[in-house]
């Protein structure tokens, strides 16, 4: 029992402090629960029948729900229906497919053939070959810039080729110190971030004037994967320690 000599106003303050303490504790627990990562549950598995070897890049068409998978070791591109959860087709006749990029305008699929040194273009309603662009040794990663209608191809001993995705005309070649791996295109400004593992740096390309600057990776190597969080201005690069 509280001392009866305690003034009523002080008692009220004391009770309010207790209520406030419980409220803060409850809010803290709620915030902690909200910040806890939600459990990741397996939603679906889509088998890739008759596919052998490793896979490389992928491209997604949100309109149809199709996922295009470069099955590099199998020399095919696998087409999956993510809504129906099934395998649709294998596109064969490829030569070490590495990069894939879907272009909504025209429903076209660009496929970079590393060993074939070319980019094949398929029409996705029938999966028929529309055109092959040769002269691209070790054609690798692809990125489609919907705002400009351009396709970017990483290839060779160090270059990014810029193509008009509609006419397939070459618009420019940007030279790099070595073969480019994963690269990301910034949407809010004309900037391209490129992993160049052999040179042990990340290249920053200003697409407005084609200038190239680099960020050396002194204590890391094998910078192959890359992801861009443009909203929070963060670039994620997975590497190996020295």
C-alpha positions in Angstrom: 0.0 0.0 0.0 1.2 3.5 -0.8 2.0 5.8 2.0 -1.2 7.9 2.7 1.1 10.9 3.3 1.9 11.0 -0.4 0.0 13.9 -1.9 -2.8 13.0 -4.4 -1.1 14.9 -7.2 2.1 12.9 -6.7 0.2 9.7 -6.7 -1.4 10.6 -10.0 2.0 11.4 -11.5 3.3 8.0 -10.2 0.4 6.2 -11.8 0.9 8.1 -15.1 4.5 7.1 -15.1 3.6 3.5 -14.7 1.1 3.7 -17.6 3.7 5.5 -19.7 6.4 2.9 -18.9 4.0 0.1 -20.0 3.0 2.0 -23.1 6.7 2.5 -24.1 7.5 -1.1 -23.5 4.5 -2.2 -25.6 5.5 0.2 -28.4 9.1 -1.1 -28.3 7.9 -4.7 -28.6 5.6 -3.8 -31.5 8.5 -2.0 -33.3 10.8 -4.9 -32.7 8.2 -7.3 -34.1 7.7 -5.1 -37.2 11.5 -5.0 -37.7 11.8 -8.7 -37.5 12.3 -10.3 -41.0 9.4 -12.3 -42.1 9.9 -16.0 -42.5 10.7 -17.0 -46.1 8.5 -19.9 -47.2 8.8 -21.9 -50.4 5.9 -20.9 -52.7 6.6 -22.8 -55.8 9.1 -25.1 -57.6 9.3 -25.2 -61.4 11.4 -28.1 -62.7 13.7 -27.7 -65.7 13.5 -31.0 -67.5 16.5 -32.3 -69.3 18.6 -29.3 -68.3 22.2 -30.0 -67.5 25.0 -27.7 -66.3 24.9 -24.3 -64.7 22.5 -21.5 -65.5 23.4 -17.8 -65.9 21.3 -14.7 -66.2 17.5 -14.4 -66.2 14.9 -12.0 -67.5 11.3 -11.6 -66.4 8.2 -10.4 -68.4 5.7 -9.1 -65.8 2.9 -8.8 -68.3 2.9 -12.5 -69.3 4.6 -13.8 -66.1 7.2 -15.6 -68.1 10.7 -16.1 -66.8 13.5 -16.6 -69.3 16.5 -18.5 -68.0 19.9 -18.8 -69.7 20.9 -22.4 -69.2 24.5 -21.8 -70.2 25.7 -25.4 -69.6 22.8 -26.8 -71.6 23.1 -24.4 -74.6 19.4 -23.5 -74.2 17.1 -20.8 -72.9 14.4 -22.2 -70.7 11.0 -20.5 -70.8 8.9 -20.7 -67.6 5.3 -19.7 -66.8 5.5 -18.5 -63.2 1.8 -18.1 -62.9 0.9 -21.6 -64.0 4.1 -22.9 -62.4 5.2 -24.9 -65.4 7.9 -25.2 -68.0 6.9 -23.9 -71.5 9.7 -24.4 -73.9 13.4 -24.9 -74.4 15.0 -22.6 -77.0 17.8 -24.6 -78.6 20.5 -23.9 -81.1 22.4 -21.5 -78.8 26.1 -21.5 -78.0 26.8 -20.8 -74.3 23.9 -18.4 -73.7 24.8 -16.1 -70.9 22.7 -12.9 -70.9 18.9 -12.7 -71.7 16.8 -9.5 -71.9 13.1 -9.3 -72.7 12.0 -6.2 -74.7 8.3 -5.4 -74.3 8.2 -3.3 -77.5 7.8 -6.0 -80.1 7.8 -8.9 -77.5 11.4 -9.7 -78.3 14.0 -11.7 -76.4 17.7 -10.9 -76.8 20.1 -13.7 -76.0 23.9 -13.2 -75.7 25.9 -16.3 -76.8 29.3 -16.2 -75.2 31.0 -18.9 -77.2 29.1 -18.0 -80.4 30.1 -14.3 -80.2 26.7 -13.1 -81.1 23.4 -11.9 -79.8 20.3 -13.7 -81.1 16.9 -12.1 -81.2 13.7 -14.2 -80.8 10.1 -13.3 -81.3 8.4 -14.6 -78.1 5.0 -15.6 -79.5 6.5 -18.3 -81.7 10.1 -18.3 -80.4 11.3 -18.0 -83.9 14.7 -16.5 -84.6 14.4 -12.9 -86.0 18.0 -11.9 -86.3 21.6 -12.6 -85.2 24.0 -9.8 -84.4 27.6 -11.1 -84.9 31.0 -9.6 -84.0 30.4 -9.7 -80.2 33.0 -12.1 -78.8 32.2 -13.4 -75.3 28.8 -11.7 -75.4 27.7 -11.7 -71.7 25.3 -9.6 -69.7 22.5 -7.6 -71.3 20.5 -4.6 -70.0 17.5 -3.0 -71.7 16.9 0.7 -71.1 13.1 1.1 -71.7 13.4 4.9 -71.4 15.7 5.2 -74.4 14.8 2.0 -76.2 18.4 0.9 -76.1 20.0 -2.5 -75.4 23.4 -2.6 -73.7 25.7 -5.6 -74.3 28.8 -6.4 -72.2 31.3 -8.3 -74.4 34.9 -8.9 -75.5 38.0 -8.0 -73.6 36.4 -4.8 -72.3 33.5 -3.1 -73.9 29.8 -2.2 -73.6 28.0 -2.0 -76.9 24.9 0.2 -77.1 22.3 -0.9 -79.7 19.0 0.5 -80.8 16.7 -2.3 -79.7 14.2 -1.6 -82.4 16.6 -1.3 -85.4 19.5 -3.2 -83.8 21.8 -0.5 -85.2 25.0 0.0 -83.2 25.0 3.4 -81.6 28.3 3.3 -79.6 31.0 1.2 -78.1 32.3 2.2 -74.6 35.7 0.7 -73.9 36.7 -0.7 -70.5 39.9 -2.0 -69.0 38.8 -5.7 -69.1 35.7 -7.9 -69.7 32.6 -6.6 -68.0 30.5 -8.8 -65.8 27.3 -7.7 -64.1 26.3 -4.1 -64.6 23.3 -2.0 -63.6 21.6 1.0 -65.2 20.5 3.9 -63.1 17.0 5.2 -64.0 17.0 8.7 -62.5 20.2 9.7 -64.4 22.3 8.4 -67.3 24.7 6.4 -65.3 25.9 2.8 -65.7 27.8 0.8 -63.0 29.9 -2.0 -64.3 31.8 -4.8 -62.5 35.3 -5.3 -64.1 36.7 -8.2 -62.1 40.0 -8.7 -63.9 40.9 -5.0 -63.5 39.7 -5.2 -59.9 37.5 -2.2 -60.0 34.0 -0.9 -60.6 33.5 1.3 -63.6 31.1 4.3 -63.5 30.0 5.3 -67.0 28.2 8.6 -67.7 26.1 7.8 -70.7 25.5 11.4 -71.5 29.1 12.0 -72.5 30.4 8.4 -72.4 33.1 9.2 -69.8 34.4 6.4 -67.6 35.7 6.6 -64.1 36.7 3.8 -61.8 36.5 2.8 -58.1 39.4 0.3 -57.3 38.7 -2.7 -55.1 42.0 -2.9 -53.2 41.0 -5.5 -50.6 38.6 -7.6 -52.7 38.4 -9.6 -55.9 36.1 -11.5 -58.1 33.4 -8.8 -58.1 30.9 -10.6 -60.3 27.4 -10.0 -58.8 25.9 -6.5 -58.5 22.6 -5.0 -57.3 21.5 -1.3 -57.3 19.2 0.1 -54.6 18.5 3.4 -56.4 16.0 4.6 -53.9 18.5 4.6 -51.1 21.5 5.4 -53.3 23.3 2.1 -52.5 25.3 -0.2 -54.8 25.8 -3.8 -53.6 28.8 -5.7 -54.9 29.6 -9.3 -53.9 33.3 -10.1 -53.8 35.8 -12.4 -52.4 38.4 -11.2 -49.8 42.0 -10.9 -51.0 
